[in-house]
Structures are given as C-alpha cells and as structure tokens.
Amino acid sequence: MDTDDPGAEAAPSRPLPARTSEVLRELAYAEGERVSFREILLGLRHRAFGFTMLVFALPCCLPMPPGIPTVCGFALAIIALNLIAVRRRLWLPSAIADKSIARADLQRMVDRVLPYLQWLERFCRPRLAGLTEPVGKVFIGLVVLVLGFIMILPIPFLGNMPPAAATVVIAIGVTERDGLVVLIGLLTAAAAIAVVGAATWAAIHEIVKFVTS
C-alpha cells in the first residue's frame, strides 16, 4: 500500500486536525465496527510515517496476547526501511494494510493513552528541524528498525513494552516535526534497549543455571 497511491480512494477534503491526539480520537469514534490500517492511513499524507509508527507501537505499550507484538514489530521494521530508503511516500504490504481491528478495541486503547499524548503535545512545536529532515529520518529509521526487531522477539518479563514506549515518543516527534521530542525518544530507545538486553541476559543466565544445576 502506498499512502499517496493515485489509484486509492480519495481522502476527505476537510483539513486534518492540528494534533495527533485529535486524529486518534476521530478515528476511534468514527462509525463502523472495525477499522483497517488502510483506512487509518488513507489521507494522512505528510503525517503517514510518524502516525503509522504511533498506530503500531501504541498497542504494545500495554500487555498484549502473543502474536500482536510480532505483527506490530514487523510493521515497524517495514516503516523503518521506508525511512532508511528516504521514501517520500510510505509503502506497506497489503497483508498489513488490510488488517483490521475492532473499533471498540481502538477506543479502549485511545482512551488510555490520550491523556499522556495530550500532555506531551503541550510541549511539541516545530524545532531542531535537522532531526526530522531526510538525514535525521535515516537515523530514526535505523533506531526504529532495531526496536521493531526487538518487538518481534519473544522476550520475557517486560517484553515489548519498553521499545514500544520509545517508538511512541519518536513517532510523536516525527508527526509533530519536533526534533527535541525525537531526541528524547532516541534517548528513551537507548534506555529501552538496555533494559530489554538486561532482562534477556538475566533470563538466559537463569536458564543456563537451571540446565547445569
């Protein structure tokens, strides 16, 4: 799926809401029992990269059944490759774009995260443009690729939540074109990678200790 595909159904002509939280609220409380990722992305245009990262990272900030973090991590890896390739238009395979979720689940997720997003958006404004321009986006893509790969792995304990939370912060920075928030997200990503690495090492150590005892 290409978010600027001229053959796609035309998006509504009304302007997009000013904030990511407003977009999420409108999507969550629109009509229909289910919503596909294609529907979510259609018409986002310049928001597509950051907003899509946000959509796939948000579910994994909460405990999720097996399988969902893997799908989300795979999707984030594809988005990251789009950034690394400096694509102007976001491409997602139809196998992901056509997936849908119950709108009630989307509403529940949005209701839980909206206060935190709105709090963060109070501080967002366009700044440190270098981090949201093509060169900066390549580096962002490399970091998100690592985070997505971690989310694919069956990591115990905290699992996929730290890398998902870091990706959410990065995604908001990209969507709002705020390089400072992106920088905070990158630092959060470094901390997340360290936490997950420590948890994985501890789990391996315990397994080895159990096997050799």
ChimeraX attribute file (.defattr): number of C-alpha atoms within 10 A of each C-alpha:
attribute: neighborCount
match mode: 1-to-1
recipient: residues
	/A:1	18
	/A:2	18
	/A:3	20
	/A:4	19
	/A:5	13
	/A:6	8
	/A:7	7
	/A:8	13
	/A:9	10
	/A:10	11
	/A:11	12
	/A:12	9
	/A:13	7
	/A:14	6
	/A:15	7
	/A:16	14
	/A:17	11
	/A:18	9
	/A:19	16
	/A:20	21
	/A:21	19
	/A:22	15
	/A:23	15
	/A:24	21
	/A:25	15
	/A:26	13
	/A:27	17
	/A:28	23
	/A:29	13
	/A:30	12
	/A:31	10
	/A:32	10
	/A:33	11
	/A:34	15
	/A:35	20
	/A:36	16
	/A:37	18
	/A:38	19
	/A:39	16
	/A:40	19
	/A:41	22
	/A:42	20
	/A:43	20
	/A:44	17
	/A:45	17
	/A:46	14
	/A:47	19
	/A:48	22
	/A:49	26
	/A:50	22
	/A:51	25
	/A:52	22
	/A:53	28
	/A:54	24
	/A:55	19
	/A:56	24
	/A:57	29
	/A:58	20
	/A:59	21
	/A:60	24
	/A:61	21
	/A:62	16
	/A:63	13
	/A:64	13
	/A:65	8
	/A:66	9
	/A:67	11
	/A:68	16
	/A:69	27
	/A:70	19
	/A:71	16
	/A:72	24
	/A:73	29
	/A:74	20
	/A:75	24
	/A:76	30
	/A:77	25
	/A:78	20
	/A:79	26
	/A:80	26
	/A:81	19
	/A:82	20
	/A:83	25
	/A:84	20
	/A:85	13
	/A:86	16
	/A:87	13
	/A:88	14
	/A:89	17
	/A:90	23
	/A:91	19
	/A:92	19
	/A:93	11
	/A:94	12
	/A:95	8
	/A:96	16
	/A:97	18
	/A:98	14
	/A:99	13
	/A:100	15
	/A:101	12
	/A:102	13
	/A:103	19
	/A:104	15
	/A:105	14
	/A:106	19
	/A:107	17
	/A:108	11
	/A:109	17
	/A:110	20
	/A:111	14
	/A:112	11
	/A:113	15
	/A:114	16
	/A:115	12
	/A:116	11
	/A:117	18
	/A:118	15
	/A:119	10
	/A:120	14
	/A:121	18
	/A:122	9
	/A:123	10
	/A:124	19
	/A:125	14
	/A:126	15
	/A:127	15
	/A:128	15
	/A:129	13
	/A:130	13
	/A:131	22
	/A:132	23
	/A:133	14
	/A:134	17
	/A:135	14
	/A:136	16
	/A:137	22
	/A:138	20
	/A:139	17
	/A:140	24
	/A:141	23
	/A:142	16
	/A:143	19
	/A:144	30
	/A:145	23
	/A:146	17
	/A:147	27
	/A:148	30
	/A:149	17
	/A:150	25
	/A:151	28
	/A:152	21
	/A:153	13
	/A:154	14
	/A:155	15
	/A:156	12
	/A:157	11
	/A:158	13
	/A:159	23
	/A:160	28
	/A:161	22
	/A:162	25
	/A:163	29
	/A:164	31
	/A:165	23
	/A:166	25
	/A:167	31
	/A:168	26
	/A:169	25
	/A:170	30
	/A:171	28
	/A:172	27
	/A:173	28
	/A:174	27
	/A:175	24
	/A:176	23
	/A:177	23
	/A:178	24
	/A:179	24
	/A:180	21
	/A:181	26
	/A:182	28
	/A:183	17
	/A:184	15
	/A:185	23
	/A:186	20
	/A:187	14
	/A:188	19
	/A:189	25
	/A:190	16
	/A:191	15
	/A:192	22
	/A:193	18
	/A:194	13
	/A:195	16
	/A:196	22
	/A:197	14
	/A:198	12
	/A:199	17
	/A:200	18
	/A:201	12
	/A:202	13
	/A:203	15
	/A:204	12
	/A:205	12
	/A:206	12
	/A:207	12
	/A:208	11
	/A:209	10
	/A:210	9
	/A:211	8
	/A:212	7
	/A:213	6
